[in-house]
Amino acid sequence: MESRDYLVRAMLGANQARVIALRTTQVVAEAQKVHGTSPVATAALGRTLTMGLVLGAMLKTDETLTIQIKGDGPLGGIVVAANSRGHVKGYVNNPQVELPLNAAGKLAVGQAVGRGYLHVIRDMGLKEPYYGTVPLQTGEIGDDFAYYFAVSEQSPSAVMLGVLVGRDGAPLGSGGIVVQLLPDAASHQEFISGLEQRLGGMNQVSSLFAEGRTPEEIVTEVFAGLEIRFLDRQDVQFLCDCSRERFARGLVTLGAAELRQLADKGEPVEVVCHFCNKRYIFSLEDLDTLLQELGNTGA
Ligand SMILES: [Zn+2]
């Protein structure tokens, strides 16, 4: 059985809708391992990582994006960053939060996230970044992104996300399907109600992935009878691009005065990457070298 995570893009009908479907079981397993998240935190972070990859697949090469979910629930906020090459990373503020299951017997993601805002920041290199903000609808992540697409991008969309967490806390299945109506579909009420019916009758997307179904199989099953054209496929993974050099540059941007203050404490400086929990230690000698660099550039 093929277990690598990947994303597929497809067109439905006579180019009436586009579909992105992806499996993120390994992505979420890696995030769970790195952050030691509780089941409800794994589900919230996993759904957001999945959406990071979906939005990443809509970027142009070299663009990057950041998703910030700022809710007032006990989870305390979610940050996810992705690029167009299928790389995603992310964290939650309180990874150990535990909540009882909700009334439907599911992980209480909406309650963990709470009320607040969803922000999407798209970094387009030289151009001004794009900011989109919408109020959270339910905090269940899928609903919030469907609302974001409708309001911020005027693109009516259906978003299904799911993370099935096993007894040991590791995800058994994770993934999503996003369907976006293209302008052509607006006049095809029949097409739209057909889609809604199919999506409504679909099993939990996380269970389908847990059963070992591929993104293509799930799309083919859900949209059986419609013309489906698969466009391309991309591997996806949890990957942090942090490095010692990057954190050294970060220390340098503090400026000479603040850096000297740190060095004067007489202890090595430890920096932790929020996204992957990697630790970087800068010894007093390292700090001296950075200070000398600053001196040389006159900063
Ligand atoms: Zn990192």
Boltz pocket constraint, residues with backbone or C-beta under 6 A from the ligand:
constraints:
  - pocket:
      binder: B
      contacts: [[A, 240], [A, 241], [A, 242], [A, 243], [A, 273], [A, 274], [A, 275], [A, 276], [A, 277], [A, 278]]
      max_distance: 6.0
